Amino acid sequence: MALDFAAVRHQARQQWNTLHNGQRPLILVGTATCGRSAGSLEVLKVLKAANQEHDLECNIIEVGCIGLCHAEPVVCITKPSQPGICYGNIDSNKIRRLVKSYLAGDDPLPKLGLGTFGKGSIEGIPQLWQTPVLKPQLRRVLRNCGFIDPTNIGHYLANNGYAGLVEALKIGPERIIETVQQAGLRGRGGAGFPTWRKWQFCRDAGSGEKYLICNADEGDPGAFMNRALLEGDPHSILEGMLIAGYALGAQTGYIYCRAEYPLALERLREAIQRAEEHGLLGDTVLGSDFSFRIKIKEGAGAFVCGEETALIASIEGERGMPNSRPPFPAISGLWSDPTIINNVESLACVALILQNGAEWFTEHGSEKSKGTKTIALVGKIKYSGLVELPLGTALRELIFDIGGGVPDGKEFKAVQTGGPSGGCIPAGLLDTPVDYESLIAAGTIMGSGGVVVMDEDTCMVDFARFFLDFAEKESCGKCAPCSLGTRQMRGILEDITQGRGKPGDIELLEEMAEGVKTGSLCGLGQTAPNPVLTTIRYFREEYEAHIYEQRCPAGTCKDFVSYFISPDLCVGCLLCLKNCSSEAITGALKQVHIIDQDLCTRCDVCYQVCPSKIDAVRRYSPQTSLPLPEATVA
Amino acid sequence: MPAILTTILSAHEGKRETIIPILQQVQEEFGYLPEDAMLQIARHTHVPASRVYGVATFYAQFRFTPLGKTHVMVCRGTACHVNGARTILEQTEEHLGIKEGETTPDLGYSLETVACIGACSLAPCAMINSEVEAKLTIQKLKAIFEREG
């Protein structure tokens, strides 16, 4: 039975207002996967106990990821008629202190605060949205993440949620597609194909059974934007799916989500149930003649299933192997019916566009890339986390302003975008704007939004080997250029990193890369050589150093490195000695330690455990560059 | 046939598309896919056993040997790789005396790698049973093994 939407929304808004403007303090605890990994559930437990113990009557709400992953666990506290304060790196002790000082007392402990939000200010704490990490950002897709309870549909409704669906049902399928076209929305999963055009193909494919699939199989290692959105604001995906389904004439939607995301799956199941209870999903949506059901399919761990035809095969219960196109899924897809596959973020954008209009959506972005993009900023970066910025923002701004640059005083070396299908961009190209065309021109792709930063300690040849190893393992085996080509290329890269590189290897890699690119059946093979091609293009000298000088400039390829403890710096703390499993280090307390080069397995443990303020363990490459005493050189 | 397997099978229509969800539930229950269970699934879904096995071996999620009491999954995602996942894996292998994909003879530990667990900003990380251990270091790893025994 469909409920009166206006009444439900009115009620949701009233409850939201009471929560935020009422007489009780409101505490938000980020309990998405990243928060949990950092210990937020323990913080929550302590907080709840303290709330009872001190009779504080606080409203405590679990929210998704606010994006400040480097500062997890994150807790936000808003006291009545005070601005909210966002606190970072909270543990059991700090939350106890906060309860005592700020909730039971009046001292907000400014030193723990990352920033304030809402009206007013608090001395000693900056405005959250004016901090360097957040100022260049524009939260649209992620607007609710970290601020609403993802299990409470009322919170989504109170924040303009499902208003896009109401608008869609009012204007009808043709005008929905027109609106998405005017907004210039391009697929956020990687390729950047105009969403409206894909939809139009499917809409034109007759009036029979059709399917909409939400691709939530975020398989790019280094990317977690979709997970954060699914965990933090699942209803925005459902709303986007409802709008897309209505525009296409589909009655069934699938969410194909990785099994490795148990919390996202839990949130989605919960959201589907709530939406059904509210008449937003199921038969006669909001009393209209449109019926739509959403089913969840759990992926079983295959990167290739991000490819449309492989994903469809997987839903049908087959090995996830791609098929040649045409026919495109928009004409013949799941069970041979017209099928549209959209990425999680694309669908969230659809909901936003219908809620706010195409013009609003195009306010930001570059000429050919409209709107914003969510990005997972990770690797050797000071403030890693979840970012959303207008398309067209320069990489430099992303890495150095938002991300705070490379930590520990190390030098920036390269940034990789687009996951295993993308490439590495050197420092010289940091002014490249983050948009579809500019990144392609630089040799990489936008991809789903994973951005991995590397510093001087990352060997680019080993990095290319890492991706080819991934591509080889994930290749489905159907076509020879991909399955055999990636294997051969990985082999050559392994040879180069292990001292067996030969003159001509670089040229051979380039030649093979072209063959794999042009000969492979699907996107996995067609893009697998990109990490190799871009590292050769921008870091050729590193390849040459490995092949011709037996030298790894980053000092990480075992066969080219020797470890040495600087006698001038070693304080004799025994740390490396105790952790060396091959017993290659000798010495005593407060005496300089020495590495026996014959016993050393170059496992890197001594280098890693030596405290950074002492920094006595040094890596030398090539191995013959090891300093005196010469007797220790094997 | 174990009663639990009957329960799992009877909850699914005998269609081809249910093969993966059934395999997932069977693994959830047993910790791995016993050969006999796969034969039963083939019968239930009216496909040759080779097909069920073909599907099961295609996906990284499925395993064919029992899990250890403590199951370690070392993440080898890009962010973890850049932050030293190789050392974490090597040290884990050395400590446990098994390679990735293996289980200790006493079924105490099993070790796998995973393409990415999506906690990239807390790299390098690993999953110990179902808990994510973030920002791993050599010392942290040692403490985990001491705790798990």
HADDOCK unambig.tbl for C-alpha pairs under 7 A between the chains (distance, minus, plus):
assign (segid A and resid 34 and name CA) (segid B and resid 119 and name CA) 5.65 0.50 0.50
assign (segid A and resid 37 and name CA) (segid B and resid 132 and name CA) 5.21 0.50 0.50
assign (segid A and resid 37 and name CA) (segid B and resid 133 and name CA) 6.26 0.50 0.50
assign (segid A and resid 37 and name CA) (segid B and resid 134 and name CA) 6.00 0.50 0.50
assign (segid A and resid 38 and name CA) (segid B and resid 134 and name CA) 6.63 0.50 0.50
assign (segid A and resid 69 and name CA) (segid B and resid 121 and name CA) 6.07 0.50 0.50
assign (segid A and resid 70 and name CA) (segid B and resid 121 and name CA) 6.67 0.50 0.50
assign (segid A and resid 221 and name CA) (segid B and resid 77 and name CA) 4.54 0.50 0.50
assign (segid A and resid 221 and name CA) (segid B and resid 78 and name CA) 5.40 0.50 0.50
assign (segid A and resid 221 and name CA) (segid B and resid 115 and name CA) 6.26 0.50 0.50
assign (segid A and resid 221 and name CA) (segid B and resid 116 and name CA) 4.99 0.50 0.50
assign (segid A and resid 222 and name CA) (segid B and resid 77 and name CA) 5.82 0.50 0.50
assign (segid A and resid 222 and name CA) (segid B and resid 78 and name CA) 5.10 0.50 0.50
assign (segid A and resid 222 and name CA) (segid B and resid 79 and name CA) 5.30 0.50 0.50
assign (segid A and resid 222 and name CA) (segid B and resid 118 and name CA) 6.96 0.50 0.50
assign (segid A and resid 222 and name CA) (segid B and resid 120 and name CA) 5.67 0.50 0.50
assign (segid A and resid 223 and name CA) (segid B and resid 118 and name CA) 6.50 0.50 0.50
assign (segid A and resid 224 and name CA) (segid B and resid 118 and name CA) 5.12 0.50 0.50
assign (segid A and resid 260 and name CA) (segid B and resid 117 and name CA) 6.46 0.50 0.50
assign (segid A and resid 300 and name CA) (segid B and resid 59 and name CA) 5.57 0.50 0.50
assign (segid A and resid 300 and name CA) (segid B and resid 60 and name CA) 6.60 0.50 0.50
assign (segid A and resid 300 and name CA) (segid B and resid 61 and name CA) 5.21 0.50 0.50
assign (segid A and resid 301 and name CA) (segid B and resid 59 and name CA) 5.43 0.50 0.50
assign (segid A and resid 301 and name CA) (segid B and resid 60 and name CA) 4.95 0.50 0.50
assign (segid A and resid 301 and name CA) (segid B and resid 61 and name CA) 5.34 0.50 0.50
assign (segid A and resid 302 and name CA) (segid B and resid 59 and name CA) 5.65 0.50 0.50
assign (segid A and resid 302 and name CA) (segid B and resid 60 and name CA) 6.32 0.50 0.50
assign (segid A and resid 315 and name CA) (segid B and resid 17 and name CA) 6.47 0.50 0.50
assign (segid A and resid 316 and name CA) (segid B and resid 16 and name CA) 6.95 0.50 0.50
assign (segid A and resid 316 and name CA) (segid B and resid 17 and name CA) 4.63 0.50 0.50
assign (segid A and resid 317 and name CA) (segid B and resid 16 and name CA) 5.65 0.50 0.50
assign (segid A and resid 317 and name CA) (segid B and resid 17 and name CA) 4.05 0.50 0.50
assign (segid A and resid 317 and name CA) (segid B and resid 18 and name CA) 6.37 0.50 0.50
assign (segid A and resid 317 and name CA) (segid B and resid 19 and name CA) 5.68 0.50 0.50
assign (segid A and resid 317 and name CA) (segid B and resid 20 and name CA) 5.90 0.50 0.50
assign (segid A and resid 318 and name CA) (segid B and resid 55 and name CA) 6.02 0.50 0.50
assign (segid A and resid 319 and name CA) (segid B and resid 55 and name CA) 4.91 0.50 0.50
assign (segid A and resid 319 and name CA) (segid B and resid 58 and name CA) 5.96 0.50 0.50
assign (segid A and resid 378 and name CA) (segid B and resid 79 and name CA) 5.97 0.50 0.50
assign (segid A and resid 378 and name CA) (segid B and resid 120 and name CA) 6.22 0.50 0.50
assign (segid A and resid 378 and name CA) (segid B and resid 121 and name CA) 5.34 0.50 0.50
assign (segid A and resid 379 and name CA) (segid B and resid 79 and name CA) 4.67 0.50 0.50
assign (segid A and resid 379 and name CA) (segid B and resid 82 and name CA) 6.02 0.50 0.50
assign (segid A and resid 379 and name CA) (segid B and resid 83 and name CA) 6.60 0.50 0.50
assign (segid A and resid 384 and name CA) (segid B and resid 121 and name CA) 5.35 0.50 0.50
assign (segid A and resid 385 and name CA) (segid B and resid 121 and name CA) 5.76 0.50 0.50
assign (segid A and resid 452 and name CA) (segid B and resid 79 and name CA) 6.38 0.50 0.50
assign (segid A and resid 454 and name CA) (segid B and resid 82 and name CA) 6.85 0.50 0.50
assign (segid A and resid 458 and name CA) (segid B and resid 82 and name CA) 6.56 0.50 0.50
assign (segid A and resid 603 and name CA) (segid B and resid 87 and name CA) 6.78 0.50 0.50
